[in-house]
Amino acid sequence: MSEKTIRIGTRGSALALAQAHETRDRLVAATGRRAEDFEIVVIKTSGDRILDRPLSEVGGKGLFTKEIEEALLDRSIDLAVHSSKDMPTVLPDGLVIAAFLPREDVRDAFVSSKAKSLADLPPGSKIGTSSLRRRAMVRRLRPDLEVVEFRGNVQTRMKKLADGVADATLLANAGLRRLGMADVVTTLLDTHEFLPAVGQGAICIEARADDAATAALLATIHHPETAAALTLERAFLRVLDGSCRTPIAGLARVEGDTLRFEGLILRPDGSQAHAIERSGPIAEAEAIGVAAGEILKALGGPGFFATE
């Protein structure tokens, strides 16, 4: 009897498909099964359909996962491949993050044909981004720049840049590398100056909590160090009730048996920010993230993330 075909759910963008294919390739290499044993199922999400408004106005992160999670729950697919930074911190009942792949470069990339870096952009230049985190951080570092809304996949944003909608944009270097587009990067931003989004650069795989067979399959490609870092970062974000509607950044790194974490919250206009650094044993990843989140939540106080 032939083995069951495993259905991999994903969004249909070029980047999402690259991540799904990477997951399939890793499963083939780890299990010895054929590529044909894994079917990639494209699912259109609300976030893919709504392109005329900022995500912060229409529901935030869950817009990129809702329909895919519904397909998991109704058993139309067996596992789902996501960008970790798109994942809400609370999952639907019955679903779990079953695996993380090794993390790519976490840095943001500055892309422009008009300046070599963010610091070099002339005053009044337009920088395009759909991320409230990037918007707030740009306003904090360069309040003299104009930030314009920049929705769409990587290819769409690059076309908007070429068409002059903005003079520069910021993109995740991990996504550009996965798309074979690292050559478009003008410069990479140091994480100490421009802290990435929680989960940036990490692919996570979601599955049903009661599906032991899929869990065993995914265990063959699971990367424990990435899981430890993301456990901390997601706990931090959860305490702050983070979503696409809140400018929050955070990065955990594994050094031996230790996790080192930097976190940041900003007002949407970049006028005020609070930062934190913490470290501790990998086994306490969740607790470190929760404690860091609670400290920044107290420092910010009520209404810190209120829109301008």
Number of C-alpha atoms within 10 A of each C-alpha: 3 5 7 8 13 17 18 24 28 27 25 16 16 15 21 22 19 17 24 26 19 16 23 22 15 18 20 17 14 14 12 9 13 13 15 11 15 19 17 21 17 16 16 16 18 16 21 16 11 14 13 10 12 20 22 15 9 15 15 19 20 22 21 25 24 19 19 25 23 13 16 22 17 9 12 15 22 21 28 26 28 24 20 21 21 21 23 22 19 12 15 12 9 12 18 16 20 21 23 27 22 16 19 16 14 22 20 25 23 22 24 23 12 13 16 15 16 22 10 9 19 13 12 13 15 20 25 24 23 22 22 24 26 26 22 25 26 22 19 18 15 17 16 15 17 17 23 15 17 24 20 18 14 18 15 12 21 19 11 19 20 14 10 10 16 22 22 27 23 25 22 20 25 22 26 19 17 17 17 12 14 14 9 16 20 18 17 18 19 13 14 9 9 18 22 26 26 27 27 25 26 24 24 27 22 25 25 23 14 11 13 11 9 16 20 11 16 23 15 14 19 19 14 14 20 23 21 22 25 28 20 31 30 26 22 33 26 18 18 20 16 21 22 23 22 24 24 30 25 27 25 25 19 17 12 9 10 17 23 19 23 21 25 22 28 23 25 25 19 21 13 13 19 15 15 14 13 14 19 15 15 22 12 15 26 18 16 23 28 19 16 26 27 16 16 20 18 11 14 17 9 9 8 17 18 11 10 6
